[in-house]
């Protein structure tokens, strides 16, 4: 039986992740997020939480709990008009 595995994540404009974006490649073994405080590790995890809320038709609830667009978009909606994500 084949299992689905995430190969990479590209994320831009989400919380502390700038509009230039970040791409993380996942290995077949173990993937560890390392970086200094403020690098965006927790925000990557938060993005997966958002995906979970999306899959359970509760995205509106997640956005409200997070503080709406001002908290989800990089420097708020005045600077970032959209977030972009690509998963493979």
C-alpha positions as CSV (number, residue, x, y, z in Angstrom):
1,X,0.0,0.0,0.0
2,X,1.4,3.4,-1.0
3,X,1.4,6.1,1.7
4,X,1.1,9.8,0.9
5,X,4.1,11.8,1.9
6,X,4.6,15.5,1.8
7,X,7.7,16.3,-0.3
8,X,7.8,20.0,0.1
9,X,5.9,23.1,1.3
10,X,6.2,26.5,-0.1
11,X,4.6,29.2,2.0
12,X,4.6,33.0,1.4
13,X,2.8,35.9,3.1
14,X,1.7,34.0,6.2
15,X,2.4,35.5,9.6
16,X,6.2,36.1,9.9
17,X,6.9,34.5,6.5
18,X,7.5,37.2,4.0
19,X,6.0,37.5,0.5
20,X,9.3,36.2,-0.8
21,X,8.3,32.9,0.8
22,X,10.1,29.9,2.2
23,X,10.4,26.4,0.8
24,X,10.9,23.5,3.1
25,X,11.7,20.1,1.6
26,X,10.7,17.0,3.7
27,X,12.8,13.9,3.8
28,X,11.5,10.3,3.8
29,X,12.9,9.9,7.3
30,X,12.6,12.7,9.8
31,X,12.3,16.4,9.2
32,X,13.3,18.8,12.0
33,X,12.7,22.6,11.9
34,X,15.7,24.4,13.4
35,X,16.3,28.1,13.6
36,X,16.6,31.1,15.8
37,X,13.7,32.7,17.7
38,X,11.5,34.6,15.3
39,X,12.5,32.5,12.2
40,X,9.0,31.2,11.6
41,X,9.1,27.6,13.0
42,X,5.9,28.0,15.0
43,X,4.2,29.8,12.2
44,X,4.9,26.8,9.9
45,X,3.2,24.6,12.5
46,X,0.3,27.1,12.7
47,X,-0.1,26.8,8.9
48,X,-0.7,23.0,9.3
49,X,-3.2,23.8,12.0
50,X,-5.0,26.1,9.6
51,X,-5.1,23.3,7.0
52,X,-6.7,21.1,9.5
53,X,-9.4,23.7,10.2
54,X,-9.9,24.0,6.4
55,X,-10.4,20.3,6.0
56,X,-13.1,20.3,8.8
57,X,-15.0,23.3,7.3
58,X,-13.9,25.5,10.2
59,X,-11.5,28.0,8.5
60,X,-13.7,30.9,9.6
61,X,-13.3,29.8,13.2
62,X,-9.5,29.5,12.9
63,X,-9.2,33.0,11.3
64,X,-11.3,34.5,14.0
65,X,-9.3,32.8,16.8
66,X,-6.0,34.1,15.2
67,X,-7.1,37.7,15.0
68,X,-8.4,37.9,11.4
69,X,-6.3,39.0,8.4
70,X,-4.3,41.4,10.4
71,X,-2.7,38.5,12.3
72,X,-2.5,36.0,9.5
73,X,-0.9,38.1,6.7
74,X,2.7,39.2,6.8
75,X,2.6,42.7,8.3
76,X,-1.2,42.8,7.9
77,X,-3.4,43.4,4.9
78,X,-1.9,46.8,4.2
79,X,1.4,45.2,3.2
80,X,0.4,41.7,2.2
81,X,-2.8,41.1,0.2
82,X,-2.7,37.4,0.0
83,X,-0.9,34.3,1.3
84,X,0.4,31.6,-1.0
85,X,0.9,28.0,-0.3
86,X,2.0,25.0,-2.4
87,X,2.2,21.5,-1.1
88,X,3.5,18.5,-3.0
